[in-house]
Each structure stands twice: as C-alpha cells, then as structure tokens.
C-alpha cells in the first residue's frame, strides 16, 4: 500500500519544515500521495516526501481535538 500524506494536509495549510527552520513559513500548494508541494517564504517551492518528513502545522493543528 503506498504511503499517503497526512489527510489534514491540504492546499492552503500553513506549515514549517522541522529540519529547515531557515526556510520560514510555508503554504501547502498541492498533495499527491506522500508528496506535498509547499511554497516556503525563504526557500521557494519545495516538494516534501511526507513518508520521510512530518511537516509542522502553524496555528491550530486540525489533528488535535
């Protein structure tokens, strides 16, 4: 079974990369399976493999009730 990104990651979500704080704030552009395209303020558009990296939500985390 192929790995899928966090189901709450959707276009428009604001995130940070846990291993690249200098990339700044990022906005999810698209999600395709485990691949999430994020536009970061200091690193531009990056494709993140969510099978390897768990992005950090900025603001309210929709996974927490």
C-alpha positions as CSV (number, residue, x, y, z in Angstrom):
1,X,0.0,0.0,0.0
2,X,1.5,3.4,-1.0
3,X,2.2,5.9,1.8
4,X,-0.1,8.9,1.9
5,X,0.5,12.4,3.3
6,X,-1.3,13.4,6.5
7,X,-5.0,13.6,5.5
8,X,-5.3,17.0,7.1
9,X,-2.6,18.5,4.8
10,X,-4.4,20.3,2.1
11,X,-3.8,23.3,-0.1
12,X,-3.7,26.4,1.9
13,X,-2.4,24.8,5.1
14,X,0.4,26.7,6.7
15,X,3.4,24.6,7.8
16,X,7.1,24.6,8.7
17,X,9.8,22.0,7.8
18,X,11.2,20.5,11.1
19,X,14.7,20.3,9.7
20,X,14.9,23.6,7.8
21,X,13.7,26.4,10.1
22,X,15.6,28.9,7.9
23,X,13.0,28.1,5.1
24,X,10.4,30.0,7.1
25,X,6.7,29.7,6.8
26,X,5.3,27.6,4.0
27,X,1.9,27.2,2.4
28,X,0.9,23.8,1.0
29,X,0.2,24.1,-2.7
30,X,-0.7,20.5,-3.6
31,X,-0.8,17.0,-2.2
32,X,-0.2,13.9,-4.4
33,X,0.1,10.7,-2.3
34,X,3.0,11.2,0.1
35,X,4.4,14.1,-2.0
36,X,3.4,17.6,-0.8
37,X,4.4,20.7,-2.7
38,X,5.0,23.7,-0.3
39,X,5.9,27.3,-1.2
40,X,8.3,28.5,1.6
41,X,9.0,32.2,2.2
42,X,12.8,31.8,2.1
43,X,13.2,28.6,0.0
44,X,10.5,28.9,-2.7
45,X,8.7,25.8,-3.9
46,X,9.8,22.5,-2.4
47,X,8.4,19.0,-2.8
48,X,8.4,17.2,0.5
49,X,8.2,13.4,0.9
50,X,5.8,13.0,3.9
51,X,6.9,9.4,4.2
52,X,10.2,10.8,5.4
53,X,9.3,14.3,6.9
54,X,6.4,15.2,9.1
55,X,5.6,18.9,8.4
56,X,4.7,21.1,11.4
57,X,1.4,22.8,11.3
58,X,1.4,26.6,12.0
59,X,-1.6,27.7,14.0
60,X,-4.3,25.3,15.1
61,X,-3.4,21.7,14.3
62,X,-6.6,20.1,12.9
63,X,-5.4,16.7,14.2
64,X,-5.9,17.9,17.8
65,X,-9.5,18.0,19.1
